[in-house]
Amino acid sequence: MGYLTIQNLRAPRRVAGIKMSGICIRTKTEADQAWCRDLLSDHWGSARVVSRGRLHHADTLPGLIVELQGEPAGLLTYRIEDAECEIVTLNSLLEQRGIATALLNAVTTEAVRNGCHRLWLITTNDNLPALRFYQKRGFTLAAVYPHAVQEARKRKPEIPELGWEDIPIRDEIEFEKILQPSGGA
Ligand SMILES: CC(C)(COP(=O)(O)OP(=O)(O)OC[C@H]1O[C@@H](n2cnc3c(N)ncnc32)[C@H](O)[C@@H]1OP(=O)(O)O)[C@@H](O)C(=O)NCCC(=O)NCCS
């Protein structure tokens, strides 16, 4: 698959008021699998991700890769089921540069193109940067699943006990964004 500029994906060229230059987003291919697995292992302990009791091998899911000046700088993996799109992982390798926002814009476009009416994701109670990040981008709290991570650890024992700033990782938090149909207001 060729490269898609942000403009081609109909995401804004300016992200959160910051001019993006030298950035492009492309779809993940087979050739990216090893890089994706390494990135996911570095950040999440392995490429295995559990959300709502379901185990995903995120390195095998559809994904979007941001490249900045030709170097991979971020990965978003997702899956589409029943007209809903779940963001399974989102990682920025160069923070505070608009990388994650660009990926979020791109997956939103993909979800709408695929007829999805809802974009959703699971994060955990400790991940304060993620809680902040998604809420500032129009996601709302859909559900809180207290102590769900205890169950998730049965499927993925490598989930650590402590997360961001040593906050115990305990609850799953579901965020959602309702999507407008393609061509809609
Ligand atoms: C949370 C996370 C995805 C954010 O990624 P990011 O690439 O830093 O996000 P962005 O750069 O798009 O946005 C972050 C901030 O940087 C700002 N920013 C963007 N470009 C900038 C630039 N060139 N200069 C200064 N600030 C900039 C944005 O305005 C934004 O601020 P705001 O949230 O107050 O609006 C990232 O911290 C991460 O990968 N965390 C680890 C994995 C994780 O927790 N993932 C989510 C869980 S599902």
PDBQT file of the ligand as one rigid body, heavy atoms in Angstrom, charges set to zero:
ROOT
HETATM    1  C1  LIG A 201      -1.076   9.549  25.005  1.00  0.00    +0.000 C 
HETATM    2  C2  LIG A 201      -0.200   9.583  23.758  1.00  0.00    +0.000 C 
HETATM    3  C3  LIG A 201      -0.774   8.608  22.734  1.00  0.00    +0.000 C 
HETATM    4  C4  LIG A 201      -0.197  11.013  23.194  1.00  0.00    +0.000 C 
HETATM    5  O1  LIG A 201       0.655  11.046  22.048  1.00  0.00    +0.000 OA
HETATM    6  P1  LIG A 201       1.289  12.396  21.428  1.00  0.00    +0.000 P 
HETATM    7  O2  LIG A 201       1.851  12.062  20.109  1.00  0.00    +0.000 OA
HETATM    8  O3  LIG A 201       2.173  13.052  22.433  1.00  0.00    +0.000 OA
HETATM    9  O4  LIG A 201      -0.011  13.269  21.244  1.00  0.00    +0.000 OA
HETATM   10  P2  LIG A 201      -0.106  14.643  20.425  1.00  0.00    +0.000 P 
HETATM   11  O5  LIG A 201       1.273  15.184  20.197  1.00  0.00    +0.000 OA
HETATM   12  O6  LIG A 201      -0.977  14.437  19.273  1.00  0.00    +0.000 OA
HETATM   13  O7  LIG A 201      -0.867  15.548  21.461  1.00  0.00    +0.000 OA
HETATM   14  C5  LIG A 201      -0.315  15.782  22.734  1.00  0.00    +0.000 C 
HETATM   15  C6  LIG A 201      -0.160  17.267  22.984  1.00  0.00    +0.000 C 
HETATM   16  O8  LIG A 201       0.933  17.771  22.240  1.00  0.00    +0.000 OA
HETATM   17  C7  LIG A 201       0.563  19.015  21.661  1.00  0.00    +0.000 C 
HETATM   18  N1  LIG A 201       1.396  19.209  20.475  1.00  0.00    +0.000 N 
HETATM   19  C8  LIG A 201       1.203  18.671  19.268  1.00  0.00    +0.000 A 
HETATM   20  N2  LIG A 201       2.186  19.066  18.423  1.00  0.00    +0.000 NA
HETATM   21  C9  LIG A 201       3.023  19.864  19.138  1.00  0.00    +0.000 A 
HETATM   22  C10 LIG A 201       4.209  20.574  18.839  1.00  0.00    +0.000 A 
HETATM   23  N3  LIG A 201       4.745  20.535  17.626  1.00  0.00    +0.000 N 
HETATM   24  N4  LIG A 201       4.793  21.272  19.832  1.00  0.00    +0.000 NA
HETATM   25  C11 LIG A 201       4.251  21.315  21.064  1.00  0.00    +0.000 A 
HETATM   26  N5  LIG A 201       3.132  20.652  21.425  1.00  0.00    +0.000 NA
HETATM   27  C12 LIG A 201       2.515  19.946  20.464  1.00  0.00    +0.000 A 
HETATM   28  C13 LIG A 201      -0.881  18.854  21.353  1.00  0.00    +0.000 C 
HETATM   29  O9  LIG A 201      -1.533  20.086  21.227  1.00  0.00    +0.000 OA
HETATM   30  C14 LIG A 201      -1.356  18.058  22.533  1.00  0.00    +0.000 C 
HETATM   31  O10 LIG A 201      -1.707  18.900  23.623  1.00  0.00    +0.000 OA
HETATM   32  P3  LIG A 201      -3.195  18.881  24.202  1.00  0.00    +0.000 P 
HETATM   33  O11 LIG A 201      -3.518  17.433  24.527  1.00  0.00    +0.000 OA
HETATM   34  O12 LIG A 201      -3.122  19.760  25.385  1.00  0.00    +0.000 OA
HETATM   35  O13 LIG A 201      -4.069  19.395  23.083  1.00  0.00    +0.000 OA
HETATM   36  C15 LIG A 201       1.271   9.244  24.086  1.00  0.00    +0.000 C 
HETATM   37  O14 LIG A 201       1.625   9.884  25.274  1.00  0.00    +0.000 OA
HETATM   38  C16 LIG A 201       1.594   7.771  24.206  1.00  0.00    +0.000 C 
HETATM   39  O15 LIG A 201       1.980   7.118  23.239  1.00  0.00    +0.000 OA
HETATM   40  N6  LIG A 201       1.470   7.223  25.426  1.00  0.00    +0.000 N 
HETATM   41  C17 LIG A 201       1.840   5.824  25.693  1.00  0.00    +0.000 C 
HETATM   42  C18 LIG A 201       0.858   4.848  25.106  1.00  0.00    +0.000 C 
HETATM   43  C19 LIG A 201      -0.557   5.132  25.555  1.00  0.00    +0.000 C 
HETATM   44  O16 LIG A 201      -0.825   5.335  26.714  1.00  0.00    +0.000 OA
HETATM   45  N7  LIG A 201      -1.486   5.121  24.592  1.00  0.00    +0.000 N 
HETATM   46  C20 LIG A 201      -2.882   5.402  24.805  1.00  0.00    +0.000 C 
HETATM   47  C21 LIG A 201      -3.540   4.321  25.562  1.00  0.00    +0.000 C 
HETATM   48  S1  LIG A 201      -4.764   3.480  24.623  1.00  0.00    +0.000 SA
ENDROOT
TORSDOF 0
